[in-house]
Amino acid sequence: MSDLWESDPFSPIGYYYKDLTLLHEELSDYQAVQIYEHSFFGRMLVLDGVVQLTQRDEHFYHEMIVHPAMHAHPNPKQVLVIGGGDGGSIREVLRHPSVEAAVLVDIDGRVSDVVTEWIPSVASALSDSRVERQDQGGAAFLESDQREFDVVIIDSTDPVGPATELFESAFYAQVFLRLRDDGIVVTQSESLHFHSDFVRAVQQRMAEQFPIVDCYTQALSTYAGNWWTFSIASKATDTRISARTPIDGLRYYDAEVHRAAFLPQRVLKQVRSGTFL
């Protein structure tokens, strides 16, 4: 047994996990990749000392980063996931029968391989014939690939190191160009408790490109700050409204969750004005 002190460079606190069993450890070209077993959380993916997902609660994150955007779009066929090498977001995307193709772009292909081996319930859809994997940075992919998408999901790690570029204005400008006329983009945008200034910055940068920008939240037990935000933007669609009946088989997301997840307009104005916290 071992213990893990999680020291998140983007958070003012750390988390302590006790009585872990280390199942796998390696140093990829980009980061330290570890798989632990925990008596409560089950298997855990840890990158550079920061917990990315656990078997017990990963469905809350993956369902909520994917399904509000996918359900707000009337007919998503071509989907791009940037980051998300663990495969959880791709798994949720492919639950939608309308999806014809999903491109997964992650700079570190080893994450997909390791999670496929050790947490296959998360990576189960990576072998689907509709999935195309691209092991490169998200910004580089958007600059070089001219395909258009209905939905873009940015399932990034914290905005440090290589992930920083996925939250910059120039990146959102590239996303705008790769979205169809009714396209939607969503990104994880950190904790409302600890990173309200960062959430405000993401909202502002998205609004430089998109006419419709919004924000919804989800409680996540293993992410520092716990009150997690997802910033969502659209070229034409009010993302607070689900365009379709929720698909079957989900553990958490449904139409009621969709409506309740979005910040009240009064609170959203406070976040954007910097007066929330």
Secondary structure as UniProt FT lines:
FT   STRAND          2..7
FT   TURN            9..10
FT   STRAND          14..27
FT   STRAND          32..38
FT   TURN            39..41
FT   STRAND          42..47
FT   TURN            48..49
FT   STRAND          50..54
FT   TURN            55..57
FT   HELIX           58..72
FT   STRAND          78..83
FT   TURN            85..86
FT   HELIX           88..93
FT   TURN            94..95
FT   TURN            97..98
FT   STRAND          101..105
FT   HELIX           109..118
FT   HELIX           120..123
FT   TURN            124..127
FT   TURN            129..130
FT   STRAND          131..134
FT   HELIX           138..144
FT   STRAND          149..155
FT   HELIX           161..167
FT   HELIX           169..178
FT   STRAND          179..191
FT   TURN            192..194
FT   HELIX           196..207
FT   TURN            208..209
FT   STRAND          212..219
FT   TURN            221..222
FT   TURN            224..225
FT   STRAND          227..234
FT   TURN            239..240
FT   TURN            248..249
FT   HELIX           255..261
FT   HELIX           265..273
//
